[in-house]
Amino acid sequence: MFGLFKKKSEKDKLYAQYKTLTKEAHKFSTINRKLSDQKTYEAEEIMKKIESL
């Protein structure tokens, strides 16, 4: 309740985006390998941004 108006930091937003991209990459790994590789690459780029913060 007290965190209701608390804003997410940029690091938290990037980490949430990283998690969704890795989930999508895992989901597409059996269906479309090229799309899975693309999602994995995007997730790695976001992780680099997180590490630089």
PyMOL Python script that loads the backbone (N, CA, C, O; Angstrom):
from pymol import cmd

cmd.read_pdbstr("""\
ATOM      1  N   MET A   1       0.817  -1.186   0.000  1.00  0.00           N
ATOM      2  CA  MET A   1       0.000   0.000   0.000  1.00  0.00           C
ATOM      3  C   MET A   1       0.861   1.251   0.000  1.00  0.00           C
ATOM      4  O   MET A   1       0.515   2.237  -0.649  1.00  0.00           O
ATOM      5  N   PHE A   2       1.966   1.227   0.708  1.00  0.00           N
ATOM      6  CA  PHE A   2       2.803   2.408   0.773  1.00  0.00           C
ATOM      7  C   PHE A   2       3.612   2.612  -0.505  1.00  0.00           C
ATOM      8  O   PHE A   2       4.056   3.726  -0.782  1.00  0.00           O
ATOM      9  N   GLY A   3       3.805   1.559  -1.279  1.00  0.00           N
ATOM     10  CA  GLY A   3       4.535   1.660  -2.529  1.00  0.00           C
ATOM     11  C   GLY A   3       3.628   1.971  -3.701  1.00  0.00           C
ATOM     12  O   GLY A   3       4.026   1.808  -4.854  1.00  0.00           O
ATOM     13  N   LEU A   4       2.425   2.413  -3.425  1.00  0.00           N
ATOM     14  CA  LEU A   4       1.431   2.646  -4.462  1.00  0.00           C
ATOM     15  C   LEU A   4       1.881   3.721  -5.442  1.00  0.00           C
ATOM     16  O   LEU A   4       1.701   3.574  -6.651  1.00  0.00           O
ATOM     17  N   PHE A   5       2.457   4.785  -4.938  1.00  0.00           N
ATOM     18  CA  PHE A   5       2.853   5.890  -5.803  1.00  0.00           C
ATOM     19  C   PHE A   5       4.353   5.915  -6.078  1.00  0.00           C
ATOM     20  O   PHE A   5       4.873   6.881  -6.636  1.00  0.00           O
ATOM     21  N   LYS A   6       5.028   4.869  -5.690  1.00  0.00           N
ATOM     22  CA  LYS A   6       6.467   4.790  -5.901  1.00  0.00           C
ATOM     23  C   LYS A   6       6.742   4.529  -7.379  1.00  0.00           C
ATOM     24  O   LYS A   6       6.156   3.628  -7.980  1.00  0.00           O
ATOM     25  N   LYS A   7       7.621   5.311  -7.946  1.00  0.00           N
ATOM     26  CA  LYS A   7       7.958   5.136  -9.356  1.00  0.00           C
ATOM     27  C   LYS A   7       9.055   4.096  -9.502  1.00  0.00           C
ATOM     28  O   LYS A   7       9.933   3.976  -8.648  1.00  0.00           O
ATOM     29  N   LYS A   8       8.995   3.356 -10.579  1.00  0.00           N
ATOM     30  CA  LYS A   8      10.023   2.370 -10.857  1.00  0.00           C
ATOM     31  C   LYS A   8      11.267   3.077 -11.374  1.00  0.00           C
ATOM     32  O   LYS A   8      11.181   4.054 -12.118  1.00  0.00           O
ATOM     33  N   SER A   9      12.403   2.576 -10.975  1.00  0.00           N
ATOM     34  CA  SER A   9      13.648   3.129 -11.484  1.00  0.00           C
ATOM     35  C   SER A   9      13.860   2.608 -12.906  1.00  0.00           C
ATOM     36  O   SER A   9      13.200   1.667 -13.346  1.00  0.00           O
ATOM     37  N   GLU A  10      14.781   3.234 -13.599  1.00  0.00           N
ATOM     38  CA  GLU A  10      15.065   2.820 -14.971  1.00  0.00           C
ATOM     39  C   GLU A  10      15.619   1.397 -14.984  1.00  0.00           C
ATOM     40  O   GLU A  10      15.348   0.630 -15.908  1.00  0.00           O
ATOM     41  N   LYS A  11      16.389   1.050 -13.967  1.00  0.00           N
ATOM     42  CA  LYS A  11      16.960  -0.287 -13.879  1.00  0.00           C
ATOM     43  C   LYS A  11      15.862  -1.331 -13.721  1.00  0.00           C
ATOM     44  O   LYS A  11      15.928  -2.398 -14.330  1.00  0.00           O
ATOM     45  N   ASP A  12      14.852  -1.029 -12.905  1.00  0.00           N
ATOM     46  CA  ASP A  12      13.733  -1.955 -12.722  1.00  0.00           C
ATOM     47  C   ASP A  12      12.944  -2.139 -14.013  1.00  0.00           C
ATOM     48  O   ASP A  12      12.531  -3.251 -14.339  1.00  0.00           O
ATOM     49  N   LYS A  13      12.736  -1.057 -14.739  1.00  0.00           N
ATOM     50  CA  LYS A  13      12.009  -1.142 -16.009  1.00  0.00           C
ATOM     51  C   LYS A  13      12.782  -1.990 -17.018  1.00  0.00           C
ATOM     52  O   LYS A  13      12.200  -2.824 -17.712  1.00  0.00           O
ATOM     53  N   LEU A  14      14.095  -1.772 -17.092  1.00  0.00           N
ATOM     54  CA  LEU A  14      14.908  -2.534 -18.032  1.00  0.00           C
ATOM     55  C   LEU A  14      14.946  -4.012 -17.653  1.00  0.00           C
ATOM     56  O   LEU A  14      14.934  -4.878 -18.528  1.00  0.00           O
ATOM     57  N   TYR A  15      14.991  -4.305 -16.355  1.00  0.00           N
ATOM     58  CA  TYR A  15      15.013  -5.693 -15.920  1.00  0.00           C
ATOM     59  C   TYR A  15      13.696  -6.393 -16.256  1.00  0.00           C
ATOM     60  O   TYR A  15      13.696  -7.561 -16.643  1.00  0.00           O
ATOM     61  N   ALA A  16      12.593  -5.693 -16.111  1.00  0.00           N
ATOM     62  CA  ALA A  16      11.288  -6.273 -16.469  1.00  0.00           C
ATOM     63  C   ALA A  16      11.226  -6.544 -17.967  1.00  0.00           C
ATOM     64  O   ALA A  16      10.701  -7.571 -18.396  1.00  0.00           O
ATOM     65  N   GLN A  17      11.757  -5.629 -18.754  1.00  0.00           N
ATOM     66  CA  GLN A  17      11.787  -5.806 -20.203  1.00  0.00           C
ATOM     67  C   GLN A  17      12.692  -6.987 -20.569  1.00  0.00           C
ATOM     68  O   GLN A  17      12.377  -7.757 -21.477  1.00  0.00           O
ATOM     69  N   TYR A  18      13.804  -7.124 -19.865  1.00  0.00           N
ATOM     70  CA  TYR A  18      14.723  -8.240 -20.093  1.00  0.00           C
ATOM     71  C   TYR A  18      14.029  -9.579 -19.815  1.00  0.00           C
ATOM     72  O   TYR A  18      14.170 -10.530 -20.585  1.00  0.00           O
ATOM     73  N   LYS A  19      13.281  -9.644 -18.713  1.00  0.00           N
ATOM     74  CA  LYS A  19      12.590 -10.871 -18.368  1.00  0.00           C
ATOM     75  C   LYS A  19      11.557 -11.252 -19.419  1.00  0.00           C
ATOM     76  O   LYS A  19      11.442 -12.425 -19.774  1.00  0.00           O
ATOM     77  N   THR A  20      10.801 -10.273 -19.924  1.00  0.00           N
ATOM     78  CA  THR A  20       9.788 -10.599 -20.931  1.00  0.00           C
ATOM     79  C   THR A  20      10.440 -11.059 -22.228  1.00  0.00           C
ATOM     80  O   THR A  20       9.932 -11.966 -22.887  1.00  0.00           O
ATOM     81  N   LEU A  21      11.558 -10.443 -22.601  1.00  0.00           N
ATOM     82  CA  LEU A  21      12.233 -10.853 -23.834  1.00  0.00           C
ATOM     83  C   LEU A  21      12.807 -12.257 -23.716  1.00  0.00           C
ATOM     84  O   LEU A  21      12.761 -13.024 -24.679  1.00  0.00           O
ATOM     85  N   THR A  22      13.341 -12.602 -22.569  1.00  0.00           N
ATOM     86  CA  THR A  22      13.871 -13.957 -22.414  1.00  0.00           C
ATOM     87  C   THR A  22      12.749 -14.992 -22.414  1.00  0.00           C
ATOM     88  O   THR A  22      12.924 -16.093 -22.935  1.00  0.00           O
ATOM     89  N   LYS A  23      11.598 -14.648 -21.835  1.00  0.00           N
ATOM     90  CA  LYS A  23      10.453 -15.566 -21.889  1.00  0.00           C
ATOM     91  C   LYS A  23       9.991 -15.775 -23.324  1.00  0.00           C
ATOM     92  O   LYS A  23       9.703 -16.900 -23.732  1.00  0.00           O
ATOM     93  N   GLU A  24       9.920 -14.683 -24.092  1.00  0.00           N
ATOM     94  CA  GLU A  24       9.509 -14.793 -25.488  1.00  0.00           C
ATOM     95  C   GLU A  24      10.516 -15.603 -26.284  1.00  0.00           C
ATOM     96  O   GLU A  24      10.134 -16.413 -27.129  1.00  0.00           O
ATOM     97  N   ALA A  25      11.797 -15.392 -26.021  1.00  0.00           N
ATOM     98  CA  ALA A  25      12.834 -16.142 -26.735  1.00  0.00           C
ATOM     99  C   ALA A  25      12.708 -17.631 -26.446  1.00  0.00           C
ATOM    100  O   ALA A  25      12.867 -18.459 -27.343  1.00  0.00           O
ATOM    101  N   HIS A  26      12.429 -17.961 -25.215  1.00  0.00           N
ATOM    102  CA  HIS A  26      12.264 -19.373 -24.862  1.00  0.00           C
ATOM    103  C   HIS A  26      11.024 -19.968 -25.536  1.00  0.00           C
ATOM    104  O   HIS A  26      11.039 -21.111 -25.993  1.00  0.00           O
ATOM    105  N   LYS A  27       9.962 -19.178 -25.590  1.00  0.00           N
ATOM    106  CA  LYS A  27       8.725 -19.652 -26.220  1.00  0.00           C
ATOM    107  C   LYS A  27       8.934 -19.884 -27.721  1.00  0.00           C
ATOM    108  O   LYS A  27       8.443 -20.868 -28.275  1.00  0.00           O
ATOM    109  N   PHE A  28       9.664 -18.973 -28.372  1.00  0.00           N
ATOM    110  CA  PHE A  28       9.875 -19.095 -29.815  1.00  0.00           C
ATOM    111  C   PHE A  28      10.985 -20.079 -30.176  1.00  0.00           C
ATOM    112  O   PHE A  28      11.170 -20.377 -31.356  1.00  0.00           O
ATOM    113  N   SER A  29      11.718 -20.585 -29.206  1.00  0.00           N
ATOM    114  CA  SER A  29      12.859 -21.454 -29.512  1.00  0.00           C
ATOM    115  C   SER A  29      12.425 -22.743 -30.214  1.00  0.00           C
ATOM    116  O   SER A  29      13.197 -23.313 -30.985  1.00  0.00           O
ATOM    117  N   THR A  30      11.219 -23.201 -29.960  1.00  0.00           N
ATOM    118  CA  THR A  30      10.768 -24.422 -30.627  1.00  0.00           C
ATOM    119  C   THR A  30       9.985 -24.129 -31.901  1.00  0.00           C
ATOM    120  O   THR A  30       9.814 -25.013 -32.740  1.00  0.00           O
ATOM    121  N   ILE A  31       9.512 -22.908 -32.050  1.00  0.00           N
ATOM    122  CA  ILE A  31       8.667 -22.569 -33.189  1.00  0.00           C
ATOM    123  C   ILE A  31       9.474 -21.923 -34.319  1.00  0.00           C
ATOM    124  O   ILE A  31       9.448 -22.375 -35.464  1.00  0.00           O
ATOM    125  N   ASN A  32      10.189 -20.853 -33.963  1.00  0.00           N
ATOM    126  CA  ASN A  32      10.898 -20.068 -34.959  1.00  0.00           C
ATOM    127  C   ASN A  32      12.258 -19.682 -34.399  1.00  0.00           C
ATOM    128  O   ASN A  32      12.366 -18.764 -33.586  1.00  0.00           O
ATOM    129  N   ARG A  33      13.285 -20.380 -34.834  1.00  0.00           N
ATOM    130  CA  ARG A  33      14.623 -20.186 -34.276  1.00  0.00           C
ATOM    131  C   ARG A  33      15.174 -18.794 -34.569  1.00  0.00           C
ATOM    132  O   ARG A  33      15.840 -18.201 -33.721  1.00  0.00           O
ATOM    133  N   LYS A  34      14.905 -18.273 -35.753  1.00  0.00           N
ATOM    134  CA  LYS A  34      15.416 -16.950 -36.119  1.00  0.00           C
ATOM    135  C   LYS A  34      14.825 -15.874 -35.205  1.00  0.00           C
ATOM    136  O   LYS A  34      15.543 -14.987 -34.743  1.00  0.00           O
ATOM    137  N   LEU A  35      13.534 -15.953 -34.948  1.00  0.00           N
ATOM    138  CA  LEU A  35      12.881 -14.990 -34.063  1.00  0.00           C
ATOM    139  C   LEU A  35      13.384 -15.146 -32.637  1.00  0.00           C
ATOM    140  O   LEU A  35      13.547 -14.157 -31.922  1.00  0.00           O
ATOM    141  N   SER A  36      13.629 -16.375 -32.222  1.00  0.00           N
ATOM    142  CA  SER A  36      14.172 -16.625 -30.889  1.00  0.00           C
ATOM    143  C   SER A  36      15.554 -15.994 -30.738  1.00  0.00           C
ATOM    144  O   SER A  36      15.852 -15.386 -29.710  1.00  0.00           O
ATOM    145  N   ASP A  37      16.394 -16.139 -31.756  1.00  0.00           N
ATOM    146  CA  ASP A  37      17.726 -15.541 -31.716  1.00  0.00           C
ATOM    147  C   ASP A  37      17.651 -14.018 -31.654  1.00  0.00           C
ATOM    148  O   ASP A  37      18.453 -13.381 -30.971  1.00  0.00           O
ATOM    149  N   GLN A  38      16.697 -13.441 -32.363  1.00  0.00           N
ATOM    150  CA  GLN A  38      16.527 -11.995 -32.350  1.00  0.00           C
ATOM    151  C   GLN A  38      16.122 -11.506 -30.956  1.00  0.00           C
ATOM    152  O   GLN A  38      16.653 -10.508 -30.468  1.00  0.00           O
ATOM    153  N   LYS A  39      15.192 -12.202 -30.323  1.00  0.00           N
ATOM    154  CA  LYS A  39      14.748 -11.835 -28.972  1.00  0.00           C
ATOM    155  C   LYS A  39      15.894 -11.986 -27.966  1.00  0.00           C
ATOM    156  O   LYS A  39      16.045 -11.169 -27.057  1.00  0.00           O
ATOM    157  N   THR A  40      16.687 -13.024 -28.139  1.00  0.00           N
ATOM    158  CA  THR A  40      17.831 -13.230 -27.256  1.00  0.00           C
ATOM    159  C   THR A  40      18.839 -12.101 -27.412  1.00  0.00           C
ATOM    160  O   THR A  40      19.390 -11.618 -26.422  1.00  0.00           O
ATOM    161  N   TYR A  41      19.082 -11.682 -28.639  1.00  0.00           N
ATOM    162  CA  TYR A  41      20.002 -10.573 -28.893  1.00  0.00           C
ATOM    163  C   TYR A  41      19.495  -9.284 -28.244  1.00  0.00           C
ATOM    164  O   TYR A  41      20.268  -8.550 -27.629  1.00  0.00           O
ATOM    165  N   GLU A  42      18.193  -9.010 -28.384  1.00  0.00           N
ATOM    166  CA  GLU A  42      17.618  -7.812 -27.772  1.00  0.00           C
ATOM    167  C   GLU A  42      17.746  -7.872 -26.246  1.00  0.00           C
ATOM    168  O   GLU A  42      18.028  -6.861 -25.603  1.00  0.00           O
ATOM    169  N   ALA A  43      17.539  -9.046 -25.679  1.00  0.00           N
ATOM    170  CA  ALA A  43      17.666  -9.206 -24.228  1.00  0.00           C
ATOM    171  C   ALA A  43      19.108  -8.973 -23.780  1.00  0.00           C
ATOM    172  O   ALA A  43      19.344  -8.373 -22.731  1.00  0.00           O
ATOM    173  N   GLU A  44      20.064  -9.442 -24.566  1.00  0.00           N
ATOM    174  CA  GLU A  44      21.471  -9.223 -24.224  1.00  0.00           C
ATOM    175  C   GLU A  44      21.829  -7.743 -24.265  1.00  0.00           C
ATOM    176  O   GLU A  44      22.593  -7.263 -23.428  1.00  0.00           O
ATOM    177  N   GLU A  45      21.280  -7.019 -25.236  1.00  0.00           N
ATOM    178  CA  GLU A  45      21.536  -5.584 -25.323  1.00  0.00           C
ATOM    179  C   GLU A  45      20.975  -4.849 -24.100  1.00  0.00           C
ATOM    180  O   GLU A  45      21.597  -3.923 -23.581  1.00  0.00           O
ATOM    181  N   ILE A  46      19.809  -5.272 -23.657  1.00  0.00           N
ATOM    182  CA  ILE A  46      19.209  -4.653 -22.470  1.00  0.00           C
ATOM    183  C   ILE A  46      20.048  -4.978 -21.234  1.00  0.00           C
ATOM    184  O   ILE A  46      20.217  -4.132 -20.356  1.00  0.00           O
ATOM    185  N   MET A  47      20.570  -6.197 -21.166  1.00  0.00           N
ATOM    186  CA  MET A  47      21.415  -6.562 -20.027  1.00  0.00           C
ATOM    187  C   MET A  47      22.690  -5.715 -20.007  1.00  0.00           C
ATOM    188  O   MET A  47      23.176  -5.356 -18.934  1.00  0.00           O
ATOM    189  N   LYS A  48      23.222  -5.401 -21.156  1.00  0.00           N
ATOM    190  CA  LYS A  48      24.397  -4.522 -21.216  1.00  0.00           C
ATOM    191  C   LYS A  48      24.064  -3.139 -20.670  1.00  0.00           C
ATOM    192  O   LYS A  48      24.878  -2.529 -19.978  1.00  0.00           O
ATOM    193  N   LYS A  49      22.857  -2.641 -20.982  1.00  0.00           N
ATOM    194  CA  LYS A  49      22.430  -1.344 -20.457  1.00  0.00           C
ATOM    195  C   LYS A  49      22.278  -1.398 -18.942  1.00  0.00           C
ATOM    196  O   LYS A  49      22.646  -0.456 -18.241  1.00  0.00           O
ATOM    197  N   ILE A  50      21.733  -2.504 -18.441  1.00  0.00           N
ATOM    198  CA  ILE A  50      21.551  -2.661 -16.996  1.00  0.00           C
ATOM    199  C   ILE A  50      22.911  -2.671 -16.296  1.00  0.00           C
ATOM    200  O   ILE A  50      23.093  -2.031 -15.260  1.00  0.00           O
ATOM    201  N   GLU A  51      23.848  -3.395 -16.868  1.00  0.00           N
ATOM    202  CA  GLU A  51      25.186  -3.475 -16.263  1.00  0.00           C
ATOM    203  C   GLU A  51      25.901  -2.134 -16.288  1.00  0.00           C
ATOM    204  O   GLU A  51      26.700  -1.845 -15.397  1.00  0.00           O
ATOM    205  N   SER A  52      25.630  -1.319 -17.284  1.00  0.00           N
ATOM    206  CA  SER A  52      26.297  -0.015 -17.364  1.00  0.00           C
ATOM    207  C   SER A  52      25.729   0.978 -16.351  1.00  0.00           C
ATOM    208  O   SER A  52      26.378   1.976 -16.039  1.00  0.00           O
ATOM    209  N   LEU A  53      24.517   0.715 -15.832  1.00  0.00           N
ATOM    210  CA  LEU A  53      23.933   1.613 -14.834  1.00  0.00           C
ATOM    211  C   LEU A  53      24.498   1.397 -13.489  1.00  0.00           C
ATOM    212  O   LEU A  53      24.109   2.076 -12.539  1.00  0.00           O
TER     213      LEU A  53
END
""", "prot")
cmd.dss("prot")
cmd.show_as("cartoon", "prot")
cmd.util.cbc("prot")
cmd.orient("prot")
